């Protein structure tokens, strides 16, 4: 436990006390010198004889005032209290395609690495949203629950890898269905940010994804990762990163993975979302931020923590009493003794 939140104020107190003592000493010496020059020591003694001397108690009250004032400023703390932090947040889920086609290098160094760079920029800039993370192929899995913890999100984004899931292929319905479950307890409009090349899906799954999103008030923002010209898909590389083998289909033909922009446009349009064509990580992150505006926000408890209570009030009260005692202490002329009656 740290007894004081700002103990540096005790150092300031030492300087303040030294300054007051120096001023008091120099002031007294200068006053005595000046008056002795004007009136002489004998005359000065006669003039000041009726005045009360300043007692050590009154002086002590002033120094106690300084001490307790700086003690209050140092922020003493004792006892504990539970503090809950709340905030207004919109809700969104990010779904990232981790199928084999995300190894394609039409975006350098490859599609998934570009997606990860963009997401790390996006997460850093999203201050008013609670975000969850999904990885998917033909099945979808939660990587990070909906949270405001940016460090956790950064970590789970950083460990995304192609083929990290056992299932192959790509299903757009799977991440939409899982995102709907994650967002179901939040009212109003939510968002799903879907990063994929859009390949290897069935028409029925696209219809199912649209229906699920519409029923759950989810706006889908689709990010097309890849190019329409496409690229080969590396499946084997050496230690230097040189490609040794590309993916082939069942007939032995080398597969070229191309962006299916039409499907992603259709999905975004059907859910009143937006389609973002991939350019650079910074530009895409900025466009997604704009597309997330207008989502409904929910008051949520962010965190609970135990903290020490600030006890500045008591030393401050004592300081004020000391100051009042110093200011109200009788000073000026001594009271004249009453004349005795003659008998």
C-alpha positions in Angstrom: 0.0 0.0 0.0 1.2 3.5 -0.8 0.3 5.7 2.2 0.4 8.9 0.2 -0.5 9.4 -3.5 1.8 12.4 -3.9 4.6 12.2 -1.3 6.6 14.8 -3.2 4.6 17.5 -1.4 6.5 16.7 1.8 9.6 17.9 0.0 7.7 21.0 -1.0 6.8 21.5 2.7 10.5 21.4 3.7 11.3 24.2 1.1 8.2 26.2 2.2 9.1 25.8 5.9 12.7 26.9 5.2 11.4 29.9 3.2 9.0 31.0 6.0 11.8 30.6 8.7 14.2 32.6 6.6 11.7 35.4 5.9 10.7 35.6 9.6 14.3 35.8 10.7 15.4 38.3 8.2 12.2 40.4 8.7 12.7 40.5 12.5 16.3 41.6 12.1 15.5 44.2 9.6 12.6 45.6 11.7 14.8 45.8 14.8 17.6 47.5 12.9 15.2 50.0 11.2 13.4 51.0 14.4 16.6 51.3 16.4 17.9 53.7 13.7 14.7 55.7 13.8 13.9 55.8 17.6 16.9 54.4 19.4 16.9 51.2 21.4 15.7 52.9 24.7 12.8 54.7 23.0 11.8 51.6 21.0 11.7 49.5 24.2 9.4 52.0 25.9 7.1 52.2 22.8 6.7 48.4 22.6 6.4 47.7 26.3 2.5 47.9 26.3 2.3 45.4 23.3 1.9 41.7 23.8 4.8 39.5 22.8 4.0 36.8 20.3 3.8 33.5 22.2 5.4 30.3 20.9 1.9 28.7 20.8 0.6 31.2 18.2 3.8 30.7 16.1 3.5 26.9 16.5 -0.1 27.1 15.2 1.1 28.7 11.9 3.8 26.0 11.4 1.2 23.3 12.2 -1.1 24.9 9.6 1.7 24.6 7.0 2.4 20.9 7.9 -1.2 19.7 7.8 -1.9 21.7 4.6 1.0 20.0 2.8 0.0 16.6 4.3 -3.5 17.1 2.7 -1.9 18.0 -0.6 0.2 14.8 -0.4 -3.0 12.8 -0.6 -3.0 10.5 2.4 -5.1 7.3 1.8 -6.5 4.6 4.1 -9.4 2.2 3.9 -10.6 0.7 0.7 -13.6 1.1 -1.6 -14.8 -0.7 -4.8 -15.1 1.6 -7.8 -17.0 0.6 -11.0 -16.2 2.3 -14.3 -19.0 2.7 -16.9 -19.0 3.9 -20.4 -21.2 4.3 -23.5 -20.0 1.8 -26.2 -21.1 0.6 -29.6 -20.7 -3.2 -30.2 -18.9 -4.8 -33.1 -17.4 -8.1 -34.0 -14.4 -8.6 -36.4 -14.4 -11.9 -38.4 -11.2 -12.8 -40.2 -10.9 -15.4 -42.9 -8.0 -17.8 -42.1 -8.5 -20.2 -44.9 -5.7 -21.3 -47.2 -6.5 -18.7 -49.8 -5.4 -16.0 -47.4 -1.8 -17.1 -48.1 -2.1 -15.6 -51.6 0.5 -12.9 -52.3 -1.4 -10.5 -54.6 -1.1 -8.2 -51.5 2.4 -8.2 -50.1 3.6 -10.0 -48.0 0.3 -11.9 -48.2 -3.4 -11.3 -47.7 -3.6 -12.2 -44.0 -0.6 -10.2 -43.0 -2.2 -7.1 -44.6 -5.4 -7.8 -42.8 -3.6 -8.1 -39.5 -1.7 -4.8 -40.0 -5.0 -3.0 -40.8 -6.8 -4.5 -37.8 -4.0 -3.4 -35.4 -4.4 0.2 -36.6 -8.2 -0.1 -36.4 -8.2 -1.4 -32.9 -5.9 1.3 -31.7 -8.3 4.0 -33.0 -11.6 2.5 -31.8 -12.2 4.1 -28.4 -16.1 4.1 -28.4 -16.6 0.5 -29.4 -16.4 -2.9 -27.7 -14.9 -5.4 -30.1 -14.9 -9.2 -30.4 -12.8 -11.3 -32.7 -13.7 -14.4 -34.7 -11.5 -16.6 -36.9 -13.3 -18.6 -39.6 -13.0 -21.0 -42.5 -16.0 -23.2 -43.2 -16.5 -23.0 -39.4 -16.2 -20.0 -37.1 -14.6 -19.8 -33.6 -14.4 -17.1 -31.0 -10.8 -15.9 -30.6 -11.6 -13.0 -28.2 -15.0 -12.2 -26.6 -16.4 -8.7 -26.9 -14.2 -6.4 -24.9 -12.6 -2.9 -24.5 -9.2 -4.5 -23.8 -7.1 -3.4 -26.7 -4.0 -5.3 -25.6 -6.0 -8.6 -25.6 -7.4 -7.8 -29.1 -3.9 -7.0 -30.4 -2.6 -10.2 -29.1 -5.3 -12.4 -30.6 -5.0 -10.6 -34.0 -1.2 -11.1 -33.9 -1.5 -14.9 -33.6 -3.9 -15.4 -36.5 -2.4 -17.7 -39.1 -3.7 -19.3 -42.3 -5.0 -22.9 -41.8 -5.0 -22.4 -38.0 -8.4 -24.1 -37.9 -8.9 -27.8 -38.8 -11.8 -27.1 -41.2 -11.1 -26.1 -44.8 -13.0 -23.9 -47.2 -14.9 -20.7 -46.6 -18.4 -20.1 -45.2 -19.8 -16.6 -44.9 -22.8 -17.9 -42.9 -20.7 -19.4 -40.1 -19.1 -16.1 -38.9 -22.4 -14.2 -39.3 -24.2 -16.8 -37.2 -21.6 -16.8 -34.5 -21.4 -13.0 -34.4 -25.2 -12.9 -34.0 -24.9 -15.0 -30.9 -22.1 -12.8 -29.5 -24.1 -9.6 -30.1 -27.6 -10.9 -29.2 -27.6 -9.5 -25.7 -27.0 -5.9 -27.0 -30.0 -3.9 -28.2 -30.0 -1.7 -31.3 -27.8 -1.7 -34.3 -24.5 -3.6 -34.2 -21.8 -4.3 -36.7 -19.8 -7.2 -38.1 -16.5 -6.4 -39.9 -15.9 -9.3 -42.3 -12.4 -9.7 -43.8 -12.3 -12.2 -46.5 -11.6 -12.8 -50.2 -15.2 -14.1 -50.5 -14.2 -17.4 -52.3 -15.4 -21.0 -51.8 -19.0 -20.3 -50.6 -22.4 -21.6 -51.6 -25.3 -19.4 -52.7 -27.5 -20.8 -50.0 -25.0 -19.8 -47.3 -25.0 -16.3 -48.6 -28.8 -16.1 -48.3 -28.6 -17.5 -44.8 -25.9 -15.0 -43.8 -28.0 -12.1 -45.0 -31.1 -13.3 -43.2 -29.3 -13.9 -39.9 -27.8 -10.4 -40.0 -31.1 -8.7 -40.9 -32.9 -10.5 -38.1 -30.4 -9.5 -35.5 -29.9 -5.9 -36.6 -26.3 -6.5 -37.7 -24.7 -4.2 -40.2 -22.0 -6.1 -42.2 -19.0 -4.2 -43.3 -17.2 -6.4 -45.8 -13.5 -5.9 -46.5 -12.3 -7.5 -49.8 -8.9 -8.9 -49.2 -7.2 -9.6 -52.5 -7.4 -8.5 -56.2 -9.7 -9.5 -59.0 -6.7 -10.7 -61.0 -5.9 -13.1 -58.1 -2.7 -14.9 -57.3 -1.4 -18.4 -56.7 -1.6 -19.9 -53.2 1.7 -21.0 -51.6 1.4 -24.1 -49.6 5.1 -24.9 -49.0 8.1 -22.6 -48.6 11.7 -23.0 -47.5 13.4 -21.2 -44.5 14.2 -18.2 -46.7 10.5 -17.8 -47.6 10.9 -19.0 -51.2 7.8 -20.8 -52.5 8.4 -24.5 -53.2 4.9 -25.5 -54.0 1.5 -23.9 -54.9 -1.9 -25.2 -54.1 -3.5 -27.5 -56.8 -7.0 -28.8 -57.2 -8.1 -32.4 -57.4 -7.2 -32.6 -61.1 -3.7 -31.3 -60.5 -4.3 -27.8 -61.8 -2.7 -24.9 -59.9 -5.3 -22.9 -58.2 -5.6 -19.1 -58.7 -7.4 -17.3 -55.8 -9.4 -14.2 -56.9 -11.4 -11.7 -54.9 -15.1 -12.2 -55.2 -16.1 -8.6 -54.9 -19.7 -9.1 -56.2 -20.6 -11.4 -53.3 -19.2 -9.1 -50.7 -21.0 -6.1 -52.2 -24.2 -8.0 -52.2 -23.8 -9.0 -48.5 -23.0 -5.4 -47.4 -25.9 -3.9 -49.4 -28.5 -6.4 -48.0 -27.6 -5.5 -44.4 -27.3 -1.7 -44.9 -23.6 -2.0 -44.4 -20.6 -1.0 -46.5 -18.1 -2.7 -48.8 -14.5 -1.5 -48.5 -12.0 -2.5 -51.3 -8.6 -3.1 -49.8 -5.9 -0.4 -50.6 -3.6 0.3 -47.7 -4.0 -0.6 -44.0 -4.3 3.0 -42.9 -6.9 3.9 -45.6 -9.0 0.8 -44.9 -8.9 1.4 -41.2 -10.1 5.0 -41.7 -13.0 3.9 -43.9 -14.1 1.2 -41.4 -14.1 3.9 -38.6 -16.5 6.0 -40.7 -18.7 3.0 -41.5 -19.1 2.2 -37.8 -20.7 5.6 -37.0 -24.4 5.5 -36.2 -24.3 2.3 -34.3 -26.4 2.2 -31.1 -24.4 2.6 -27.9 -25.0 0.8 -24.6 -24.0 1.8 -21.1 -21.7 -0.9 -19.9 -19.7 -1.6 -16.8 -16.1 -1.6 -18.0 -14.3 -2.8 -14.9 -14.4 -2.9 -11.1 -11.4 -2.2 -9.0 -10.5 -1.9 -5.3 -8.8 1.4 -4.4 -7.7 3.2 -1.3 -9.9 6.0 0.0 -8.5 9.5 -0.2 -8.1 10.8 3.3 -7.1 14.4 2.6 -10.1 15.9 4.4 -8.9 15.3 8.0 -5.5 16.9 7.7 -7.1 19.8 5.7 -9.7 20.4 8.5 -6.9 20.4 11.1 -4.9 22.8 9.0 -7.9 25.2 8.8 -8.4 25.0 12.6 -4.7 25.8 13.1 -5.0 28.8 10.7 -8.1 30.0 12.5 -6.3 29.7 15.9 -3.3 31.6 14.6 -5.4 34.4 13.1 -7.7 34.7 16.2 -5.0 34.6 18.8 -5.1 37.9 20.8 -2.5 40.4 19.8 -2.0 44.2 20.1 -1.9 46.1 23.4 -1.9 44.4 26.7 -5.0 44.9 28.8 -4.4 47.7 31.4 -4.8 46.6 35.1 -7.8 47.9 36.9 -7.0 50.7 39.3 -7.4 49.7 42.9 -10.0 51.6 45.0 -8.7 53.7 47.8 -9.9 52.9 51.3 
